[in-house]
Amino acid sequence: MFWGFIAVIVAGIGGAGISIILGKITKGRTPKWLTPFAAAFAMLVTTISNEYLWYDQSTANLKPGVAVVSTIESSAFYRPWTYLFPITDRFAALDTNSLTAHPSGQDRVVGDLYFFARWENTQRLQILFDCASGGTLPMVPGETYDDVTEADFANPDGDEEMVSLACSGGTE
C-alpha cells in the first residue's frame, strides 16, 4: 500500500513535469490548467493500473504448490470503467502442500484454503474434502471430525475444481 501511494505521487510529479516541459518547448503557449490536469490524469491512470494489476501481482507471489481455485470480480458506480472491465479484487487459493489424508481412513483429505482480498488481511481456513461425494466441510481448530457422515458435507456449486485438485493431491 505504501509503495502504491509513492507510485501515485511520483506519477503526479511526472505528469506535471511533462506539462511544464511542454510549456517550455512551446514558449508558454500551453493553457495554465494543463499542469494540474496532467498531474491529476497521471495519478488517476496510475491508481487504476494498480487496481487492475493487484490480482496478477498477488498470484505471481504465491509460493509453489498454491493454486487459485476461485476469483471474484467486482464493479462499482464510483469506478464506472469497471462495468466494462471488472476488477478481480478477491480470490481463494488452495495450498496443495498442506494436503494430508484424514486420519479416519476414509477417502477424505484435509487442506488449507486461503482467501485474499484487496486492502484486507489474508484469511486461512482448514477444509475437509470428501473425495467420494465431492463435498467440503470447514473445520474448526481442535475438532477431530472422525465421526462426520456424508450428509454433513456441503456440495456448493462451483467447488468441483477445488475438490478434484485437493483429492488428486494437487497434481491436476
C-alpha positions in Angstrom: 0.0 0.0 0.0 2.8 2.4 0.9 4.6 1.8 -2.5 1.3 2.2 -4.3 1.0 5.6 -2.7 4.5 6.5 -3.6 3.9 5.4 -7.2 0.8 7.7 -7.4 2.8 10.7 -6.1 5.7 10.1 -8.5 3.2 9.8 -11.4 1.6 13.1 -10.5 5.0 14.8 -10.3 5.9 13.1 -13.6 2.7 14.3 -15.3 3.2 17.8 -14.1 6.8 17.7 -15.2 5.9 16.7 -18.7 3.4 19.5 -18.9 5.9 22.0 -17.7 8.5 20.8 -20.2 5.8 21.0 -22.9 5.2 24.6 -21.8 8.9 25.5 -22.1 9.1 23.9 -25.6 6.0 25.9 -26.8 7.3 29.1 -25.1 4.4 29.3 -22.7 1.6 28.7 -25.2 0.1 25.9 -23.2 -3.0 26.6 -21.1 -2.5 27.3 -17.4 -4.8 24.4 -16.4 -2.6 21.8 -18.3 -0.1 21.2 -15.5 -2.6 20.3 -12.7 -4.7 18.4 -15.2 -1.7 16.4 -16.4 -0.7 15.6 -12.7 -4.2 14.5 -11.9 -4.6 12.4 -15.0 -1.3 10.7 -14.4 -2.3 9.9 -10.8 -5.7 8.6 -11.8 -4.2 6.3 -14.5 -1.6 5.0 -12.0 -4.3 4.3 -9.4 -6.5 2.4 -11.9 -3.4 0.5 -13.2 -2.5 -0.5 -9.6 -6.1 -1.8 -9.0 -6.0 -4.0 -12.2 -2.5 -5.3 -11.6 -3.1 -6.3 -7.9 -4.5 -9.8 -8.8 -1.7 -10.6 -11.3 1.0 -9.4 -8.8 -0.7 -11.3 -5.9 -0.9 -14.6 -7.8 2.7 -14.2 -9.0 3.8 -14.0 -5.4 2.1 -17.2 -4.3 4.5 -20.0 -3.3 4.8 -23.0 -5.5 2.0 -25.5 -4.8 -0.6 -22.9 -4.1 -3.3 -22.9 -6.8 -6.0 -20.3 -7.4 -9.4 -22.1 -7.2 -11.8 -19.1 -7.3 -11.8 -15.4 -8.3 -14.4 -12.7 -7.6 -14.7 -9.7 -9.9 -16.5 -6.5 -8.9 -17.9 -3.4 -10.4 -18.8 -0.1 -8.6 -20.6 3.1 -9.6 -17.7 5.2 -8.3 -15.5 3.2 -10.8 -17.6 3.3 -13.9 -15.0 1.7 -16.1 -15.4 -1.5 -14.1 -18.7 -2.1 -15.7 -16.8 -2.7 -19.0 -13.8 -4.3 -17.4 -14.5 -5.8 -13.9 -11.7 -5.8 -11.4 -10.6 -9.0 -9.7 -10.4 -7.9 -6.1 -10.7 -11.2 -4.2 -9.6 -14.8 -4.8 -9.3 -18.1 -3.0 -6.2 -20.4 -3.3 -5.7 -23.9 -2.1 -2.3 -24.8 -0.6 -1.7 -28.2 -2.2 1.5 -28.5 0.0 -0.8 -28.7 3.1 -2.9 -31.6 1.8 -2.9 -34.6 4.2 -5.1 -37.7 4.4 -7.7 -37.5 7.0 -7.0 -39.9 10.0 -10.4 -41.5 9.7 -9.1 -43.7 6.9 -12.0 -42.8 4.6 -11.5 -41.1 1.2 -11.0 -37.7 2.8 -8.3 -35.0 2.6 -7.6 -32.0 4.8 -6.1 -28.9 3.3 -5.6 -25.1 3.8 -7.7 -22.7 1.8 -6.5 -19.0 1.7 -8.7 -16.1 1.0 -7.0 -13.0 -0.5 -8.7 -9.6 -0.8 -7.5 -6.2 -1.9 -6.9 -4.0 1.1 -7.6 -6.8 3.6 -5.6 -9.4 5.5 -5.3 -12.9 4.2 -7.6 -15.4 5.9 -6.8 -19.1 6.3 -9.5 -21.8 6.6 -8.8 -25.5 7.0 -11.2 -27.6 4.8 -12.1 -31.3 5.0 -12.7 -32.6 1.5 -14.8 -35.8 0.9 -13.4 -37.2 -2.3 -16.2 -39.8 -2.7 -19.1 -37.3 -2.6 -17.2 -34.2 -3.8 -18.3 -32.3 -0.6 -16.4 -29.8 1.5 -16.6 -29.1 5.3 -14.9 -26.1 7.0 -13.0 -27.3 10.1 -12.9 -25.7 13.5 -9.5 -25.9 15.1 -9.3 -28.6 17.8 -12.0 -30.8 16.4 -11.2 -34.2 15.0 -14.1 -34.8 12.6 -13.8 -38.6 12.9 -17.5 -39.3 13.0 -18.6 -37.0 10.2 -21.1 -38.5 7.8 -21.5 -37.8 4.1 -24.7 -35.8 5.0 -22.5 -33.2 6.9 -20.6 -32.1 3.8 -21.8 -29.2 1.7 -21.9 -29.6 -2.0 -22.0 -25.9 -3.2 -21.9 -25.4 -6.9 -18.6 -24.3 -8.4 -16.3 -26.2 -6.0 -15.7 -29.2 -8.3 -12.3 -27.9 -9.5 -11.1 -27.3 -5.9 -12.3 -30.7 -4.7 -10.8 -32.5 -7.6 -7.5 -30.6 -7.1 -7.4 -31.5 -3.4 -8.3 -35.1 -4.0 -5.7 -35.6 -6.7 -3.1 -34.3 -4.3 -2.6 -31.1 -6.3 -1.3 -32.8 -9.4 -4.2 -31.9 -11.7 
